[in-house]
Amino acid sequence: MKYTALFLAMAMQLPAVAANVTWYSSTDDSFWQKQKNLKLESKAAATPVLSVSQATGGHRLKHWGTTFNELDWDAFLALSRDEQDQLMHNLFAPDGDLRFTRGRISMNCNDYGRDWYSCDDVPGDLELRYFNIDRDKTTIIPLIRAAQKYNPGLTFWTSPWSPPGWMKINGDYPVVSSRYNDADPRIDYLLFGATDEIDEDEMKFLGERKGQFPRRLATRDYFIFDPRYLQAYANYFCKFIDAYGEQGVPIDMVIYQNEAYSYTPYPGCAWTAEGTVRFNRDYLAPTLQKHHPDVKLYLGTFNTNRQDHVERILSDSLLRTYTDGLAFQWEGREILPAIRRQYPEFSYICSESECGNGKMDWAAGEHTFFLIADNVGNGCDEWYNWNFLLPKKGRSRWGWEQNALIELDPETRTIRYTPEYYAVKHFSNLIEQGAEIVGYSLDKERHTSVLVARNAGGTYVTVAGNLSDTAAPLTVELSGRYLNVTLPPHSFNTFTTR
């Protein structure tokens, strides 16, 4: 009896091994379909691509999120109230499809705004007497409130695409001149010291550029490095946080610049490594600590694979003491693992999904599926979508055509949930806030990826993509038992144990 009681007590302490598996799968003509139930097996059908147990540690997933843009708002207005409510429920409700818990906001206009504006367009207003968010109150904030209806606990972070033009050395919101703006081409030389290497379409290249990005780094900061301007800009961030807070939109993290390495005809600002350190270390961080000590400072968004450049920024020990995390997007993903190994003390986020080409097709969904797996699998604890709703082709004021999770047909005023929507759903619907990411495998030759998460209750969620033309056998070991399955060609798959 004594040994029986001891055995039962020990058994109660052991984690239960789930035997039943629920399988959801998506292909180009069939989305989020529940397949036949499986069981974890006692034997492996092949060498497992991953082996995890209840003791396997990993980083915790904090948030799935998206961005609030003006052109999303314009598309949203084309829908009926019932359609708007259903869409926001699907995106943000705790029992919805995507279950977003966090949002990104652009401070001033971004490339998916209607046209350029800032919160203070009065040249020389270093005291920021004319600072306001009046335009945001008619676009971004109503869009946020529509989301808060379904998730009142949403939190937010912000970054600018460009400071007010009068704070920049070229006096304008873009970095380079273009047929899409009125910038003076005579001063394009400010970027590199010459104009013959500037290409206004460079930012339209999609996916892997298979080389260094950018081809050349800016030789000077486009922000005016006068202490009065630097301090005014740091104050600008605090006023933005205050103004949004008054509207019931809590901002708890800031990043000084979106894509400092995109030399754009749309809103942008080039920064050198030295300028990045100086502004963040000497102005933005101390000002935040004084006025908003609860607001975190992240560095980025790093959209460059020039590792030495990022390392120069992070080599400043004082700046590191102010820094809570790092944000990577686009080419930055290529150096994420190396930087994370060097600086494991930081949190890491994927600050923006790649925007695509306006086709909103299955290939775009496959690319986004891969990117989510690779960013989260390599250590990002937050992942952010870019546009969530756009008209067909998703054309911006500056000539971009980009993708969205949901496509609006302007003629019929109907919407279509795109393959990218389901790519996100295969991760965010069942991998919960606080889940541990305990395994990641990428087979580039077979075009397959596998991500394993463990939710708080011990349930495993395995997300597997087969982006090849043939079926792909898969074996994953989960606490001593085996998920043996064959993934259909060109499919997204999510398996949960219970």
C-alpha positions in Angstrom: 0.0 0.0 0.0 2.8 2.4 0.8 4.5 1.8 -2.6 1.1 2.2 -4.4 0.5 5.5 -2.7 4.0 6.7 -3.5 3.5 5.6 -7.2 0.2 7.5 -7.4 1.7 10.6 -5.9 4.6 10.6 -8.3 2.3 10.0 -11.3 0.2 13.0 -10.3 3.3 15.2 -10.5 4.2 14.1 -14.0 2.8 16.1 -16.9 0.1 14.3 -18.8 1.1 13.4 -22.3 -1.5 14.3 -24.8 -2.6 11.5 -27.1 -5.2 13.2 -29.3 -4.3 15.7 -32.0 -6.5 18.2 -33.7 -5.3 19.2 -37.2 -6.3 22.3 -39.1 -4.9 22.7 -42.7 -5.1 25.4 -45.4 -4.3 25.2 -49.1 -4.9 27.7 -51.9 -8.5 26.6 -52.5 -9.5 25.5 -48.9 -8.7 27.5 -45.8 -8.6 26.4 -42.1 -10.2 23.0 -42.6 -10.4 20.6 -39.8 -8.8 17.3 -40.9 -9.3 13.8 -39.4 -8.1 13.6 -35.8 -4.8 12.0 -35.2 -3.1 10.4 -32.2 0.4 10.8 -30.9 2.1 7.5 -31.5 4.6 5.5 -29.4 7.0 5.1 -32.3 8.6 7.5 -34.7 7.8 7.0 -38.4 11.1 8.8 -39.3 13.8 10.7 -37.5 12.1 13.6 -35.7 12.8 17.1 -37.0 12.3 18.3 -33.5 12.2 16.7 -30.0 10.7 18.6 -27.1 9.4 17.8 -23.7 7.7 19.6 -20.8 11.1 20.4 -19.5 12.2 22.0 -22.8 12.6 25.8 -22.3 12.2 28.6 -24.7 11.3 32.3 -25.1 7.8 33.4 -24.3 5.5 34.8 -27.0 4.1 38.1 -25.7 2.0 39.5 -28.5 0.6 39.0 -32.0 -0.1 42.5 -33.4 -0.9 44.7 -36.3 -0.6 48.3 -37.5 -3.2 51.1 -37.7 -2.9 53.1 -40.9 -5.0 55.8 -42.6 -5.6 53.8 -45.8 -6.9 50.9 -43.7 -9.3 53.4 -42.2 -10.5 54.6 -45.6 -11.2 51.0 -46.7 -12.9 50.3 -43.3 -15.3 53.2 -44.0 -16.6 51.4 -47.2 -18.1 48.6 -45.1 -21.4 48.5 -43.3 -21.5 48.7 -39.5 -22.2 44.9 -39.3 -19.3 44.1 -41.6 -17.0 46.4 -39.6 -17.9 44.7 -36.4 -17.4 41.3 -37.8 -14.0 42.2 -39.2 -12.8 43.7 -35.9 -14.1 40.7 -34.0 -12.1 38.4 -36.3 -8.9 40.4 -35.8 -9.0 41.5 -32.2 -11.5 39.6 -30.1 -10.1 37.0 -27.7 -12.3 34.4 -29.3 -11.8 35.7 -32.9 -9.6 34.3 -35.6 -6.3 36.3 -35.2 -6.6 37.4 -31.6 -4.3 40.4 -31.9 -3.4 42.0 -28.5 -1.1 44.9 -29.5 -1.0 47.6 -32.1 1.6 49.7 -33.8 1.0 53.4 -34.5 3.0 55.7 -36.8 4.0 59.0 -35.2 3.3 61.4 -38.1 2.4 60.1 -41.6 3.8 56.9 -43.0 3.7 55.5 -46.5 0.2 54.2 -46.0 -1.2 57.6 -45.0 -3.4 59.6 -47.4 -0.7 62.3 -47.8 2.1 63.8 -45.7 1.3 65.5 -42.4 3.0 65.7 -39.0 1.8 66.7 -35.6 3.6 70.0 -35.9 4.2 71.5 -39.3 5.1 75.0 -38.0 8.8 75.6 -38.9 10.9 76.6 -36.0 8.4 75.7 -33.4 11.0 74.2 -31.0 8.7 74.8 -28.0 6.0 72.6 -29.8 3.3 75.1 -29.1 1.4 74.0 -32.2 1.8 70.3 -31.6 -1.5 68.4 -32.0 -3.0 65.1 -33.1 -6.1 66.6 -34.7 -5.8 64.6 -37.9 -5.2 61.3 -36.0 -8.5 62.0 -34.1 -10.4 61.7 -37.4 -8.6 58.6 -38.8 -6.2 56.5 -36.6 -7.9 56.9 -33.3 -11.4 56.0 -34.6 -9.9 52.9 -36.2 -8.2 52.0 -32.9 -11.5 52.5 -31.0 -13.2 50.1 -33.3 -10.6 47.5 -32.3 -10.8 48.3 -28.6 -14.5 47.5 -28.7 -13.5 43.9 -29.1 -10.3 44.0 -27.0 -10.3 46.8 -24.4 -6.9 45.6 -23.2 -5.0 46.4 -26.4 -1.7 48.1 -25.8 0.4 50.1 -28.3 3.8 51.3 -29.4 4.9 54.0 -31.8 7.6 55.0 -34.2 7.9 57.8 -36.8 8.6 57.3 -40.5 9.8 61.0 -40.7 10.2 63.9 -38.3 8.5 67.1 -39.4 10.3 68.3 -42.5 11.6 71.4 -40.8 13.6 69.3 -38.4 15.5 67.7 -41.3 18.5 68.9 -43.3 16.6 68.6 -46.6 13.6 70.4 -45.2 11.2 67.8 -46.5 9.5 64.5 -45.4 11.2 62.1 -48.0 14.8 61.1 -48.2 15.1 61.3 -52.0 13.3 63.1 -54.8 10.8 61.2 -56.9 7.9 61.7 -59.3 5.7 61.0 -56.3 6.9 64.0 -54.2 8.0 67.6 -54.6 11.5 67.1 -53.0 14.3 69.1 -54.6 16.5 66.6 -56.7 19.4 69.1 -56.5 20.0 68.1 -52.9 19.7 64.3 -53.3 23.5 64.4 -53.1 23.1 64.8 -49.3 22.5 61.1 -48.9 25.8 59.7 -50.3 27.6 62.7 -51.6 26.6 61.9 -55.2 23.3 61.3 -57.1 24.3 58.6 -59.5 23.6 55.7 -57.1 20.2 56.8 -55.9 17.2 54.7 -57.2 13.8 55.9 -56.2 12.4 52.4 -56.8 14.9 50.5 -54.7 12.4 50.0 -51.8 10.0 48.1 -54.1 12.3 45.1 -54.4 10.5 42.2 -52.7 11.8 39.3 -50.6 15.4 38.3 -50.4 17.7 40.8 -52.2 20.6 38.3 -52.0 23.2 40.8 -51.0 23.9 43.7 -48.7 21.1 46.0 -47.9 21.2 48.9 -48.3 23.9 48.9 -51.0 25.4 52.0 -49.4 24.9 53.4 -46.0 23.9 57.1 -45.7 27.0 59.3 -45.1 25.1 61.8 -42.9 22.1 62.1 -40.6 19.1 63.7 -42.2 18.0 65.1 -38.8 19.4 68.5 -37.9 22.0 67.8 -35.2 21.5 71.0 -33.3 20.8 70.4 -29.5 17.7 72.5 -29.6 16.2 70.3 -32.4 17.3 67.1 -30.8 15.7 68.0 -27.5 12.6 69.3 -29.2 12.2 66.0 -31.0 12.6 64.0 -27.8 9.9 66.2 -26.2 7.8 65.5 -29.3 7.7 61.8 -28.5 6.5 62.6 -24.9 3.8 64.9 -26.2 2.6 62.2 -28.6 2.4 59.7 -25.7 0.4 62.2 -23.6 -2.0 63.1 -26.4 -2.8 59.5 -27.2 -3.1 58.7 -23.6 -5.8 61.4 -23.3 -7.7 59.6 -26.0 -7.6 56.3 -24.1 -4.8 54.8 -26.2 -1.9 53.6 -24.0 1.5 53.8 -25.5 4.1 51.9 -23.5 7.0 51.6 -25.9 8.7 53.8 -28.6 11.3 53.3 -31.4 13.1 56.4 -32.7 12.8 55.6 -36.4 11.1 53.2 -38.8 13.7 51.8 -41.3 16.5 54.2 -41.0 18.1 52.3 -43.9 15.3 52.8 -46.5 16.2 55.9 -48.5 12.7 56.6 -49.6 10.6 58.9 -51.8 7.8 58.5 -49.1 8.2 59.6 -45.5 11.6 58.6 -44.2 14.8 59.7 -42.4 18.3 58.4 -42.8 20.4 58.1 -39.7 24.0 57.1 -39.2 25.2 54.7 -36.4 26.7 57.7 -34.5 23.6 59.8 -34.9 21.4 56.9 -33.7 23.5 56.6 -30.6 23.6 60.3 -29.9 19.9 60.9 -30.2 18.7 57.9 -28.3 21.4 58.0 -25.6 21.6 61.7 -24.9 18.1 62.9 -25.7 15.3 60.5 -26.2 16.1 58.0 -23.4 16.7 60.6 -20.6 13.6 62.5 -21.7 11.5 59.4 -21.5 12.9 58.5 -18.1 12.1 62.0 -16.8 8.5 62.2 -18.2 7.5 58.7 -18.9 9.6 56.3 -16.9 7.1 53.5 -17.6 7.6 53.7 -21.4 10.2 51.3 -22.8 12.8 52.2 -25.4 13.5 49.8 -28.2 16.2 50.3 -30.9 15.4 49.8 -34.6 13.6 49.2 -36.7 16.6 47.4 -38.1 15.8 46.6 -41.7 19.5 46.1 -42.6 21.6 43.0 -42.8 24.8 45.0 -42.2 25.7 43.4 -38.9 28.7 45.6 -38.3 26.5 48.7 -38.4 24.1 47.3 -35.9 27.0 46.2 -33.7 28.4 49.7 -33.7 25.2 51.1 -32.3 25.0 48.4 -29.7 28.6 48.8 -28.7 27.7 51.9 -26.7 27.4 50.6 -23.1 25.4 53.6 -21.8 22.9 53.3 -24.6 22.5 49.6 -23.8 21.5 50.5 -20.2 18.6 52.5 -21.5 17.5 49.9 -24.0 14.8 47.3 -23.4 14.7 45.6 -26.7 15.5 45.5 -30.4 13.2 45.5 -33.4 14.0 43.8 -36.7 12.1 43.7 -40.1 12.9 42.9 -43.7 16.7 42.2 -44.1 17.2 42.6 -40.4 15.8 39.1 -40.0 19.0 37.7 -41.6 21.2 39.0 -38.7 18.6 38.5 -35.9 20.1 35.1 -34.6 23.6 36.5 -34.5 22.7 39.7 -32.7 20.5 37.8 -30.3 23.4 35.5 -29.4 25.5 38.5 -28.6 22.9 40.3 -26.6 20.6 37.7 -25.0 19.5 40.3 -22.3 17.2 42.2 -24.8 13.7 41.4 -25.9 13.3 41.0 -29.7 10.4 41.8 -31.9 9.5 41.5 -35.6 8.2 45.0 -36.0 6.7 44.6 -39.5 5.7 41.9 -41.9 6.9 42.3 -45.5 4.4 44.3 -47.5 4.2 42.3 -50.8 3.3 43.5 -54.2 -0.5 44.0 -54.1 -1.4 40.6 -55.6 -2.6 39.2 -52.2 -2.3 35.7 -53.6 -1.2 32.3 -52.3 2.5 33.0 -52.9 2.2 36.0 -50.6 0.6 33.8 -48.0 3.4 31.3 -48.2 6.0 34.0 -47.9 4.3 35.5 -44.8 4.0 32.0 -43.3 7.7 31.4 -43.6 8.5 34.9 -42.2 6.4 34.4 -39.1 7.9 31.0 -38.4 11.5 32.3 -39.0 11.2 35.4 -36.9 9.4 33.8 -34.0 11.5 30.7 -34.2 14.7 32.7 -34.0 13.7 34.6 -30.9 11.1 37.3 -31.6 8.5 37.5 -28.8 6.3 39.9 -30.6 5.2 39.8 -34.3 3.4 42.6 -36.2 1.4 42.6 -39.4 1.5 45.7 -41.6 -1.8 46.6 -43.3 -4.8 44.6 -42.3 -7.3 46.0 -44.8 -6.7 47.5 -48.2 -8.5 47.9 -51.5 -7.5 45.7 -54.4 -3.8 46.2 -55.3 -3.3 48.2 -52.2 -1.9 51.3 -53.9 -0.5 54.1 -51.8 -0.1 57.8 -52.4 3.6 57.1 -53.3 3.1 54.5 -55.9 3.4 51.3 -53.8 1.1 48.4 -54.3 1.0 46.2 -51.2 -0.8 43.4 -49.6 -3.2 43.2 -46.7 -4.8 40.5 -44.6 -8.2 41.5 -45.9 -8.9 42.8 -49.5 -11.7 45.2 -50.3 -13.3 45.3 -53.7 -14.2 49.0 -54.0 -16.8 48.4 -56.6 -18.9 45.8 -54.8 -17.8 46.9 -51.3 -17.2 43.2 -50.4 -14.1 41.8 -48.6 -12.0 38.7 -49.1 -9.8 37.2 -46.4 -6.5 36.6 -48.2 -4.1 33.7 -47.8 -1.9 35.9 -45.6 -4.8 36.2 -43.2 -4.9 32.4 -42.9 -1.1 32.2 -42.7 -1.3 34.4 -39.6 -4.3 32.5 -38.2 -2.3 29.2 -38.3 0.0 30.8 -35.7 -2.0 33.3 -33.7 -5.3 31.5 -33.2 -3.9 28.8 -31.0 -0.5 29.9 -29.8 -1.5 31.9 -26.8 0.0 35.0 -25.1 2.7 33.7 -22.8 3.2 30.4 -24.7 6.8 29.2 -24.8 8.4 28.7 -28.2 10.2 25.5 -27.6 11.3 24.3 -31.0 12.0 25.6 -34.6 13.2 23.7 -37.7 13.7 25.0 -41.2 14.5 22.8 -44.1 15.3 25.1 -47.0 15.8 22.3 -49.5 12.4 20.7 -48.8 10.8 24.1 -48.3 9.3 23.0 -44.9 9.3 24.7 -41.6 8.1 23.6 -38.1 7.5 25.7 -35.0 6.5 24.1 -31.7 4.9 26.2 -28.9 3.7 25.1 -25.4 0.8 26.9 -24.0 0.4 27.6 -20.3 -1.7 24.5 -19.7 1.0 22.3 -21.2 -0.8 21.9 -24.6 1.5 21.7 -27.6 0.8 23.7 -30.7 2.8 22.5 -33.8 2.7 24.8 -36.8 4.1 23.2 -40.0 4.3 24.5 -43.5 5.0 22.6 -46.7 5.7 25.1 -49.4 6.9 22.5 -51.9 5.1 20.8 -54.9 5.1 17.4 -53.3 3.7 15.9 -50.1 6.2 16.0 -47.1 6.3 13.3 -44.3 6.8 14.9 -40.9 7.7 13.5 -37.5 7.9 15.6 -34.3 8.6 14.2 -30.9 6.4 15.7 -28.2 7.2 14.4 -24.6 8.2 11.0 -25.7 5.4 10.4 -28.2 5.4 11.2 -31.9 3.3 13.2 -34.3 3.6 11.3 -37.6 1.9 13.0 -40.5 2.2 13.8 -44.2 1.8 17.4 -45.1 0.0 18.2 -48.3 1.8 20.2 -51.0 1.7 23.9 -50.6 -0.1 23.8 -47.2 -0.2 25.5 -43.8 -0.9 23.2 -40.9 -1.6 23.6 -37.2 -1.7 20.6 -34.8 -2.9 20.9 -31.2 -2.7 18.2 -28.5 -5.2 17.8 -25.8 
